[in-house]
C-alpha cells in the first residue's frame, strides 16, 4: 500500500511540475570555462562543448527551455561571418547559443568578473550584474 501511495504522489508531483513549467520556458544558464564554451578555429568547431548535446536532449524530450547567458560566442569566434550554430539531429532545430562561459576563466573570474578578458574583448561584469540582463 505504501508503494502505491508513493507512486501516486510521485506521479501527481511530476504532472503538476509539467503543468507549471510547460507554459513558460525553463531557463538554463551553462557556466564555466573551455569545456562549456567550446572553440571555433577557421569556422570549424575544434573543441566540443556539452551545451549542444544538453540542449538537444532537453528539447527533444519536449521541455520548453531557453538557454540564457551573457555570451553567445564559441572561443575564437570573433565575427558574425563565422557564426557556428549546430542543428539538432533529432528534430532539425537550431541550437540556442546563449551561455555564460569563457575559455580559461576561473571560478573567481566568473563570480566577480574581471577588468578585461581575451574571451570577449571587453570587461566581464560580476555574476550578479550578468544575471540581471
URSULQUI-V85757 format. One record per pair of residues at least 24 apart in sequence whose ideal C-beta (glycine too) atoms are under 6 Angstrom apart, sorted by the first residue. I is the first residue (numbers start at 1). J is the second residue. D is the distance in whole Angstrom. If there is no record, write none. Layout:
BEGIN
i:I j:J d:D
i:I j:J d:D
END
This chain:
BEGIN
i:25 j:64 d:5
i:25 j:65 d:6
i:25 j:66 d:4
i:26 j:65 d:5
i:27 j:66 d:5
i:27 j:68 d:5
i:28 j:65 d:6
i:28 j:67 d:6
i:29 j:68 d:5
i:29 j:69 d:5
i:29 j:100 d:5
i:30 j:99 d:5
i:31 j:100 d:5
i:31 j:101 d:6
i:31 j:110 d:6
i:32 j:101 d:5
i:33 j:104 d:6
i:33 j:105 d:5
i:34 j:103 d:5
i:36 j:101 d:4
i:37 j:75 d:5
i:37 j:101 d:4
i:37 j:103 d:5
i:38 j:74 d:5
i:39 j:74 d:6
i:39 j:75 d:4
i:39 j:76 d:6
i:40 j:74 d:4
i:40 j:76 d:5
i:40 j:77 d:4
i:40 j:84 d:5
i:41 j:76 d:6
i:43 j:82 d:5
i:45 j:84 d:6
i:51 j:99 d:6
i:52 j:86 d:5
i:52 j:95 d:5
i:55 j:95 d:6
i:55 j:96 d:6
i:56 j:88 d:5
i:56 j:90 d:6
i:60 j:90 d:4
i:60 j:91 d:6
i:67 j:96 d:4
i:67 j:98 d:5
i:68 j:98 d:5
i:69 j:98 d:5
i:69 j:99 d:4
i:69 j:100 d:4
i:70 j:100 d:5
i:70 j:130 d:4
i:71 j:99 d:6
i:71 j:100 d:6
i:72 j:97 d:5
i:72 j:98 d:6
i:75 j:103 d:4
END
